[in-house]
Amino acid sequence: MNIILLGPPGAGKGTQAAKLVEERDMIQLSTGDMLRAARTSGTDMGNKVAAIMDAGELVTDEIVIGLIREQLEGDKKGGFIFDGFPRTLAQADALGELLKEQGESLDAVIEMQVEDDVLVGRIVGRAEEARAAGKEARADDNEESLKIRLMEYYKKTSPLIGYYYAKGDLQSIDGLASIDEVAGSIAKILG
C-alpha cells in the first residue's frame, strides 16, 4: 500500500504517518528526514546533498527523487507513506514515473482538510503549551511564520489536490477531528 498525505503545515500529517508506521508497518518517507540522513551518510549522494544544503541552496527535485528511488528499492514492508512529497505538480509527475518504473502504484492520496484560522490557533496553542511545559517549541510555530508557510502551501502544493482528484486518487477527510477520528477516517480509506 502506497499513499500520499496532503494538507497544509500543522494539519497532522506527521502524527498520522507515525500511527500508520506503528499499526501497518508502513515506511514513512519524509523528504526532510531523508535529506538530513543523506547529509550525514557519507555516500556520494549524501555529500552532494550536504554541499547544496551548506551553501543554503534548495535540493533539486532530481536529488529528492534519487533519494526516494533508493528507499523504494529497499525493504517495502507494508508500503510507503509520502509525507511532504510531492509538493509541486512537477514532483507529482516525477513520482508517478518513478513508481511506474519500480512496478509500484499509488493506492490513495489523502487530503487532510483544515480551516486556516483553526489551524493557526492549533499551531500557536501547541507552541504555547510546549513553552509552558518547559519544552522548546518549533521556531516557526508562530502566527507570522505559519501564514508564510500556508501561503507557500497554497501557491505550490494545493494544485496537487486537483491533480490527484482528476486522476481519481484523492480522498478528503476532516483533518480537524481528533487524532483517533482522523486515524479512523484514514483506516476506512485504506481498508
Secondary structure as UniProt FT lines:
FT   STRAND          2..6
FT   TURN            9..10
FT   HELIX           13..24
FT   STRAND          27..30
FT   HELIX           31..39
FT   TURN            40..41
FT   HELIX           44..54
FT   TURN            55..56
FT   HELIX           61..72
FT   TURN            77..78
FT   STRAND          80..83
FT   HELIX           89..101
FT   TURN            102..103
FT   STRAND          108..113
FT   HELIX           116..132
FT   TURN            133..134
FT   TURN            139..140
FT   HELIX           143..152
FT   HELIX           153..157
FT   HELIX           159..166
FT   TURN            167..168
FT   STRAND          170..174
FT   TURN            175..176
FT   HELIX           179..190
//
